[in-house]
């Protein structure tokens, strides 16, 4: 795989993980396990870079999906709209892409 292909695959994989079209596990097991972002890190910064990349490559549908994702999940100041779990001892009954505490039903972040 060329450097350009690796960057592109990383962008597509990250897009799919962030938007919920794929799980980290699916990407890791795919044989093309390259990501353009660090999962659960400052996702908003990576999304901005991804929008720039996709717009430069005229992949405007991807840009629109990421912008909608940002609008749905972040306030204009960059803070998350989803309430973060504040339980001292969170309980987890099911592991999914966006794991929530089974006590308070709020999202767990790393």
CNS distance restraints for C-alpha pairs under 8 A (distance, minus, plus):
assign (resid   1 and name CA) (resid   5 and name CA) 5.96 0.50 0.50
assign (resid   1 and name CA) (resid   6 and name CA) 6.27 0.50 0.50
assign (resid   2 and name CA) (resid   6 and name CA) 6.13 0.50 0.50
assign (resid   3 and name CA) (resid   7 and name CA) 6.23 0.50 0.50
assign (resid   4 and name CA) (resid   8 and name CA) 6.22 0.50 0.50
assign (resid   5 and name CA) (resid   9 and name CA) 6.01 0.50 0.50
assign (resid   6 and name CA) (resid  10 and name CA) 6.02 0.50 0.50
assign (resid   6 and name CA) (resid  34 and name CA) 7.07 0.50 0.50
assign (resid   7 and name CA) (resid  11 and name CA) 6.22 0.50 0.50
assign (resid   7 and name CA) (resid  36 and name CA) 7.27 0.50 0.50
assign (resid   8 and name CA) (resid  12 and name CA) 6.22 0.50 0.50
assign (resid   9 and name CA) (resid  13 and name CA) 5.94 0.50 0.50
assign (resid   9 and name CA) (resid  32 and name CA) 7.44 0.50 0.50
assign (resid   9 and name CA) (resid  34 and name CA) 6.67 0.50 0.50
assign (resid   9 and name CA) (resid  35 and name CA) 7.57 0.50 0.50
assign (resid  10 and name CA) (resid  14 and name CA) 6.01 0.50 0.50
assign (resid  10 and name CA) (resid  33 and name CA) 7.74 0.50 0.50
assign (resid  10 and name CA) (resid  34 and name CA) 4.70 0.50 0.50
assign (resid  10 and name CA) (resid  35 and name CA) 4.11 0.50 0.50
assign (resid  10 and name CA) (resid  36 and name CA) 4.73 0.50 0.50
assign (resid  11 and name CA) (resid  15 and name CA) 6.00 0.50 0.50
assign (resid  11 and name CA) (resid  35 and name CA) 6.49 0.50 0.50
assign (resid  11 and name CA) (resid  36 and name CA) 5.23 0.50 0.50
assign (resid  11 and name CA) (resid  50 and name CA) 6.57 0.50 0.50
assign (resid  12 and name CA) (resid  16 and name CA) 6.15 0.50 0.50
assign (resid  13 and name CA) (resid  17 and name CA) 6.21 0.50 0.50
assign (resid  13 and name CA) (resid  22 and name CA) 7.90 0.50 0.50
assign (resid  13 and name CA) (resid  27 and name CA) 6.74 0.50 0.50
assign (resid  13 and name CA) (resid  33 and name CA) 7.79 0.50 0.50
assign (resid  13 and name CA) (resid  34 and name CA) 6.91 0.50 0.50
assign (resid  13 and name CA) (resid  35 and name CA) 5.78 0.50 0.50
assign (resid  13 and name CA) (resid  36 and name CA) 7.57 0.50 0.50
assign (resid  14 and name CA) (resid  18 and name CA) 5.95 0.50 0.50
assign (resid  14 and name CA) (resid  35 and name CA) 5.27 0.50 0.50
assign (resid  14 and name CA) (resid  36 and name CA) 5.68 0.50 0.50
assign (resid  14 and name CA) (resid  37 and name CA) 6.20 0.50 0.50
assign (resid  15 and name CA) (resid  19 and name CA) 6.01 0.50 0.50
assign (resid  15 and name CA) (resid  50 and name CA) 7.74 0.50 0.50
assign (resid  15 and name CA) (resid  62 and name CA) 7.89 0.50 0.50
assign (resid  15 and name CA) (resid  66 and name CA) 7.84 0.50 0.50
assign (resid  16 and name CA) (resid  20 and name CA) 5.92 0.50 0.50
assign (resid  16 and name CA) (resid  21 and name CA) 4.69 0.50 0.50
assign (resid  16 and name CA) (resid  22 and name CA) 5.22 0.50 0.50
assign (resid  16 and name CA) (resid  23 and name CA) 7.82 0.50 0.50
assign (resid  17 and name CA) (resid  21 and name CA) 6.03 0.50 0.50
assign (resid  17 and name CA) (resid  22 and name CA) 4.95 0.50 0.50
assign (resid  17 and name CA) (resid  23 and name CA) 5.50 0.50 0.50
assign (resid  17 and name CA) (resid  24 and name CA) 6.34 0.50 0.50
assign (resid  19 and name CA) (resid  65 and name CA) 7.97 0.50 0.50
assign (resid  19 and name CA) (resid  66 and name CA) 7.51 0.50 0.50
assign (resid  19 and name CA) (resid  69 and name CA) 7.13 0.50 0.50
assign (resid  20 and name CA) (resid  97 and name CA) 7.20 0.50 0.50
assign (resid  22 and name CA) (resid  26 and name CA) 6.22 0.50 0.50
assign (resid  22 and name CA) (resid  27 and name CA) 7.03 0.50 0.50
assign (resid  23 and name CA) (resid  27 and name CA) 6.48 0.50 0.50
assign (resid  23 and name CA) (resid  97 and name CA) 6.23 0.50 0.50
assign (resid  24 and name CA) (resid  28 and name CA) 6.07 0.50 0.50
assign (resid  24 and name CA) (resid  97 and name CA) 7.89 0.50 0.50
assign (resid  25 and name CA) (resid  29 and name CA) 6.07 0.50 0.50
assign (resid  26 and name CA) (resid  30 and name CA) 5.99 0.50 0.50
assign (resid  27 and name CA) (resid  31 and name CA) 7.62 0.50 0.50
assign (resid  27 and name CA) (resid  32 and name CA) 6.95 0.50 0.50
assign (resid  27 and name CA) (resid  33 and name CA) 5.20 0.50 0.50
assign (resid  27 and name CA) (resid  34 and name CA) 7.70 0.50 0.50
assign (resid  28 and name CA) (resid  32 and name CA) 7.32 0.50 0.50
assign (resid  28 and name CA) (resid  33 and name CA) 4.67 0.50 0.50
assign (resid  28 and name CA) (resid  34 and name CA) 7.90 0.50 0.50
assign (resid  29 and name CA) (resid  33 and name CA) 6.99 0.50 0.50
assign (resid  36 and name CA) (resid  46 and name CA) 7.56 0.50 0.50
assign (resid  37 and name CA) (resid  41 and name CA) 7.81 0.50 0.50
assign (resid  37 and name CA) (resid  43 and name CA) 7.36 0.50 0.50
assign (resid  37 and name CA) (resid  46 and name CA) 5.89 0.50 0.50
assign (resid  38 and name CA) (resid  42 and name CA) 7.95 0.50 0.50
assign (resid  38 and name CA) (resid  43 and name CA) 7.66 0.50 0.50
assign (resid  39 and name CA) (resid  43 and name CA) 7.32 0.50 0.50
assign (resid  40 and name CA) (resid 109 and name CA) 6.65 0.50 0.50
assign (resid  40 and name CA) (resid 110 and name CA) 6.14 0.50 0.50
assign (resid  41 and name CA) (resid 110 and name CA) 7.87 0.50 0.50
assign (resid  42 and name CA) (resid  46 and name CA) 7.13 0.50 0.50
assign (resid  43 and name CA) (resid  47 and name CA) 6.18 0.50 0.50
assign (resid  44 and name CA) (resid  48 and name CA) 6.38 0.50 0.50
assign (resid  44 and name CA) (resid  70 and name CA) 7.53 0.50 0.50
assign (resid  44 and name CA) (resid  78 and name CA) 7.31 0.50 0.50
assign (resid  45 and name CA) (resid  49 and name CA) 6.62 0.50 0.50
assign (resid  46 and name CA) (resid  50 and name CA) 6.10 0.50 0.50
assign (resid  47 and name CA) (resid  51 and name CA) 6.08 0.50 0.50
assign (resid  47 and name CA) (resid  66 and name CA) 6.90 0.50 0.50
assign (resid  48 and name CA) (resid  52 and name CA) 6.33 0.50 0.50
assign (resid  49 and name CA) (resid  53 and name CA) 6.19 0.50 0.50
assign (resid  50 and name CA) (resid  54 and name CA) 6.05 0.50 0.50
assign (resid  50 and name CA) (resid  63 and name CA) 7.91 0.50 0.50
assign (resid  51 and name CA) (resid  55 and name CA) 5.99 0.50 0.50
assign (resid  51 and name CA) (resid  62 and name CA) 7.52 0.50 0.50
assign (resid  51 and name CA) (resid  63 and name CA) 5.09 0.50 0.50
assign (resid  51 and name CA) (resid  66 and name CA) 6.91 0.50 0.50
assign (resid  51 and name CA) (resid  67 and name CA) 7.85 0.50 0.50
assign (resid  52 and name CA) (resid  56 and name CA) 6.15 0.50 0.50
assign (resid  53 and name CA) (resid  57 and name CA) 6.38 0.50 0.50
assign (resid  54 and name CA) (resid  58 and name CA) 6.06 0.50 0.50
assign (resid  54 and name CA) (resid  59 and name CA) 4.91 0.50 0.50
assign (resid  54 and name CA) (resid  60 and name CA) 6.57 0.50 0.50
assign (resid  54 and name CA) (resid  62 and name CA) 6.60 0.50 0.50
assign (resid  54 and name CA) (resid  63 and name CA) 6.21 0.50 0.50
assign (resid  55 and name CA) (resid  59 and name CA) 5.69 0.50 0.50
assign (resid  55 and name CA) (resid  60 and name CA) 5.77 0.50 0.50
assign (resid  55 and name CA) (resid  63 and name CA) 6.54 0.50 0.50
assign (resid  59 and name CA) (resid  63 and name CA) 6.77 0.50 0.50
assign (resid  60 and name CA) (resid  64 and name CA) 6.22 0.50 0.50
assign (resid  61 and name CA) (resid  65 and name CA) 6.29 0.50 0.50
assign (resid  62 and name CA) (resid  66 and name CA) 6.20 0.50 0.50
assign (resid  63 and name CA) (resid  67 and name CA) 6.07 0.50 0.50
assign (resid  64 and name CA) (resid  68 and name CA) 6.13 0.50 0.50
assign (resid  65 and name CA) (resid  69 and name CA) 6.14 0.50 0.50
assign (resid  66 and name CA) (resid  70 and name CA) 6.17 0.50 0.50
assign (resid  67 and name CA) (resid  71 and name CA) 6.20 0.50 0.50
assign (resid  68 and name CA) (resid  72 and name CA) 6.04 0.50 0.50
assign (resid  69 and name CA) (resid  73 and name CA) 6.05 0.50 0.50
assign (resid  70 and name CA) (resid  74 and name CA) 5.42 0.50 0.50
assign (resid  71 and name CA) (resid  75 and name CA) 7.03 0.50 0.50
assign (resid  72 and name CA) (resid  81 and name CA) 7.63 0.50 0.50
assign (resid  73 and name CA) (resid  80 and name CA) 5.87 0.50 0.50
assign (resid  73 and name CA) (resid  81 and name CA) 5.21 0.50 0.50
assign (resid  73 and name CA) (resid  82 and name CA) 6.61 0.50 0.50
assign (resid  74 and name CA) (resid  78 and name CA) 5.69 0.50 0.50
assign (resid  74 and name CA) (resid  79 and name CA) 5.59 0.50 0.50
assign (resid  74 and name CA) (resid  80 and name CA) 4.47 0.50 0.50
assign (resid  74 and name CA) (resid  81 and name CA) 5.12 0.50 0.50
assign (resid  74 and name CA) (resid  82 and name CA) 7.98 0.50 0.50
assign (resid  75 and name CA) (resid  79 and name CA) 5.49 0.50 0.50
assign (resid  75 and name CA) (resid  80 and name CA) 6.21 0.50 0.50
assign (resid  75 and name CA) (resid  81 and name CA) 6.14 0.50 0.50
assign (resid  82 and name CA) (resid 106 and name CA) 7.50 0.50 0.50
assign (resid  82 and name CA) (resid 107 and name CA) 6.94 0.50 0.50
assign (resid  83 and name CA) (resid 106 and name CA) 5.76 0.50 0.50
assign (resid  83 and name CA) (resid 107 and name CA) 6.51 0.50 0.50
assign (resid  84 and name CA) (resid 106 and name CA) 5.47 0.50 0.50
assign (resid  84 and name CA) (resid 107 and name CA) 5.08 0.50 0.50
assign (resid  84 and name CA) (resid 108 and name CA) 6.07 0.50 0.50
assign (resid  84 and name CA) (resid 109 and name CA) 7.07 0.50 0.50
assign (resid  85 and name CA) (resid  90 and name CA) 7.54 0.50 0.50
assign (resid  85 and name CA) (resid 100 and name CA) 7.64 0.50 0.50
assign (resid  85 and name CA) (resid 101 and name CA) 6.54 0.50 0.50
assign (resid  85 and name CA) (resid 104 and name CA) 6.93 0.50 0.50
assign (resid  85 and name CA) (resid 105 and name CA) 7.59 0.50 0.50
assign (resid  85 and name CA) (resid 106 and name CA) 4.74 0.50 0.50
assign (resid  85 and name CA) (resid 107 and name CA) 5.51 0.50 0.50
assign (resid  85 and name CA) (resid 108 and name CA) 5.53 0.50 0.50
assign (resid  85 and name CA) (resid 109 and name CA) 7.93 0.50 0.50
assign (resid  86 and name CA) (resid  90 and name CA) 7.98 0.50 0.50
assign (resid  87 and name CA) (resid 103 and name CA) 7.75 0.50 0.50
assign (resid  87 and name CA) (resid 104 and name CA) 7.35 0.50 0.50
assign (resid  90 and name CA) (resid 101 and name CA) 5.45 0.50 0.50
assign (resid  90 and name CA) (resid 102 and name CA) 7.27 0.50 0.50
assign (resid  90 and name CA) (resid 103 and name CA) 6.74 0.50 0.50
assign (resid  91 and name CA) (resid 101 and name CA) 5.32 0.50 0.50
assign (resid  91 and name CA) (resid 102 and name CA) 5.31 0.50 0.50
assign (resid  91 and name CA) (resid 103 and name CA) 6.11 0.50 0.50
assign (resid  92 and name CA) (resid  99 and name CA) 7.63 0.50 0.50
assign (resid  92 and name CA) (resid 100 and name CA) 6.92 0.50 0.50
assign (resid  92 and name CA) (resid 101 and name CA) 5.48 0.50 0.50
assign (resid  92 and name CA) (resid 102 and name CA) 5.55 0.50 0.50
assign (resid  93 and name CA) (resid 101 and name CA) 7.93 0.50 0.50
assign (resid  93 and name CA) (resid 102 and name CA) 6.27 0.50 0.50
assign (resid  94 and name CA) (resid  99 and name CA) 7.20 0.50 0.50
assign (resid  95 and name CA) (resid  99 and name CA) 5.68 0.50 0.50
assign (resid  98 and name CA) (resid 107 and name CA) 6.81 0.50 0.50
assign (resid  98 and name CA) (resid 108 and name CA) 7.58 0.50 0.50
assign (resid  99 and name CA) (resid 107 and name CA) 6.00 0.50 0.50
assign (resid  99 and name CA) (resid 108 and name CA) 5.89 0.50 0.50
assign (resid 100 and name CA) (resid 105 and name CA) 5.59 0.50 0.50
assign (resid 100 and name CA) (resid 106 and name CA) 5.30 0.50 0.50
assign (resid 100 and name CA) (resid 107 and name CA) 4.22 0.50 0.50
assign (resid 100 and name CA) (resid 108 and name CA) 5.37 0.50 0.50
assign (resid 101 and name CA) (resid 105 and name CA) 5.06 0.50 0.50
assign (resid 101 and name CA) (resid 106 and name CA) 5.63 0.50 0.50
assign (resid 101 and name CA) (resid 107 and name CA) 6.29 0.50 0.50
assign (resid 101 and name CA) (resid 108 and name CA) 6.41 0.50 0.50
assign (resid 102 and name CA) (resid 106 and name CA) 7.98 0.50 0.50
